Every structure is written in C-alpha cells, then in structure tokens.
C-alpha cells in the first residue's frame, strides 16, 4: 500500500493504540511474573494445564491443544517436551490413530494446576476484571471478538499476509 493510500490514525485513535500497545506489553509480563513467583511455572505451561484440566476428555491430541490455544504446533511441541520432563503430562498412543499421540495430565500435573489456579484467578480478577465496571467489561466482551475475527480473517487471506513485513510479497511491474 502506498503512503498516499494509508488510512492514518487520528489523534484519538493514536492515543488509544498507544494504550493498547502498552497493555499488550505489560499485562503478559505481569501475568508471567505472577505465575513464576506464585507457582514456579510459565504462562504457557499454565495454559496447557488449564486446557487439559477444563476439557470433558481426559486426554487431548496435541493438535487439539494447539488449536484451542491458537498456537503454532511447533511451539506447543517444544513446551510439551519440557512439561513431560517435569512430570506434568504424559504422552500415550492415540487409540483411534496409532500414528498420533494423546496428552494427559499426570497426578503431578493435576496437583500443579489445582495449586496454581487460585492465585492465578485472583490475579486475573484483581488486575483485569476488578479494574473495570460492568459497562467497560461489556465493551471488551463486544470488541475483543471482533478484533480476533479480523485477525483470523487475515490469517486465511493470502493478500493480507502479503502486506506483512517479512511475509510473501506480491511483486507487480509498474
């Protein structure tokens, strides 16, 4: 897109973007610190344990965990190896597809998530929900799914990816 075609942010949008950007930097760091200090684990580990503990099934395929968390499968694969080494999860053959695996919480994994959840939920409640009134929560509940949908649309649209620095480029001769 040429500079003369760019829909620049107005002053109010620019100010809001800076607030969002600051939130995107600070909140994950604060959450990482909370989990590290209170539970000696990383946010990714907590996320995997939560997905496994909250689902109706006792085990999940790695692809299902990755889809649930909207993570790249290679990122999850590395994390699962570390979690298995720590004794939080086990891998077993998938009874429906012997080529695949199922991931299951161990007793240590269950103990870890049960001990970590109260302080983590308290952190989320105090830092996120308690700082907002009912109308502000409703606004986020409406706005965030729209933003996520726009991101998902971009992920499936090759022309959107072409405009991302480092992504595939559409080269046209003038």
Secondary structure, 3 states (H helix, E strand, C coil): CCHHHCCCCCHHHHHHHHHHHHHHHHHHHHHHHHHHHHHCCCHHHHHHHHHHHHCCCCEECHHHHHHHHCCCHHHHHHHHHHHHHCCCEEEEEECCEEEEEEEEECHHHHHHHHHHHHHHHHHHHHHHHCCCCHHHHHHHHHHHHHHHHHHHHHHCCHHHHHCCCCCCCCCCCC
